[in-house]
Amino acid sequence: MQRICSSLSKEGYAVTLIGFVKKNSIPIEHKEYHQERFCLKFTKGKLFYIEYNLRLLWHFLKHQYDIYGAIDLDTVLPHYLASKKHSKQVILDAHEYYLGLPEIQNRPFTKWVWTKLEKWIYPKLSKAYTVNESIAKLYETEYDLEVEVVRNCPELEALPSIEKNEKYILYQGALNEGRGIEELIEAMQFINSASLKIAGTGEIDELLFELPKKFGVADKVEFLGYLQPTELLIVTQQAFIGVNLLHPTSLNYYYSLTNKFFDYVHAELPQLSMDYPEYRLISKQFEVALLKKDLKPDTIAESLNQLIEDEDCYNKLVENCKTAKQHYNWANEEKKLIDFYKNLE
């Protein structure tokens, strides 16, 4: 969101970014665009979504905008209602395939509510953009909605000279269900030449903390917790292998194109990723990862050991990352973003 808001602001748009305060929120840094955070009584569950959407709607009733940009399905209702009241445009910035989220798959009523809302509002949207071709095609097919693709790629920057003194495998991102972290920790039983660092926090922290002891790999696994972006960047650049594992039982994961995938590419870091549509598409252009469908611990270990031991394979992926990031970077994606908003006028 900071990239998007900064790019639009530089183009001359008056941008307001609205969010909410979390327990681990750091103070807002001064930006060239306006930022607001709501202090909410509820931080999760149905009451959180109700409170946040009501606060958004109240804000929109007091402040009029020319374009209302909703981030995903869970904020689209107040944006849509405000756009109707003020006769302005409403657009969707879809970061994921929301109805495919694993968190709602086993909650029939919750999924029913979100499905009804999506089917009611999405056909009425002015326009939309999303993070990859797969999700764009899903929404275009389901709602005859015009959807552009703006990938969330990092800015292209020269890498500092950093020595990789420690050979470690890196997982970065939320510690939630379906991300293959449990299998990755179990796989460390079969890896002797590298350790594992896990950067992030999430819903299954406590479960994951117990697994290294269970599998006898406590000396090989380190939990780094939440890192600031600048800290995470250094940890990523110093890593030896990146990991991007996702269970196919979630359509949101199956059709994903994660931020960490591009973070690894820009760090020139070979990675183990999933053989799903978007990763397969990019790998056909630039082979930057080993792609696997199997999330069994022994299969994960076999692939990681291949990257550790096969120097020719490893170096080839490093060189391909250098080429790929010249194509997949924010300077190129930013042009699509600006064109999207200009075409609304």
Buried (B, 14 or more C-beta within 10 A) or exposed (E): EEBBBBBBBEEEBEBEBBBBEEEEEEEEEEEEBEBEBBEBEEEEEEEBBEBBBEBBBEBBEEEEBEBBBBBBBBBBBBBBBBBEEBEBBBBBBBBBBBBBBBBBBEEEEBBEBBBEBBEEBBEEBBBBBBBBBBBBBBBBEEBEBBBBBBBBBBEBEEEEEEEEEEEBBBBBBEBBBBBBBBBBBBBBBBBEEBBBBBBBBBEBBEEBEEBBEEBEBEEBBEBBEBBEEEEBBEBBBBBBBBBBBBBEEBBBBBBBBBBBBBBBBBBBBBBBBBBBBBBEEBBEEBBBBBBBEEBEBEBBBBBBBEBBEEEEBBEBBEEBBBEBBEEBBBEBBBEEBBEBBEEEE
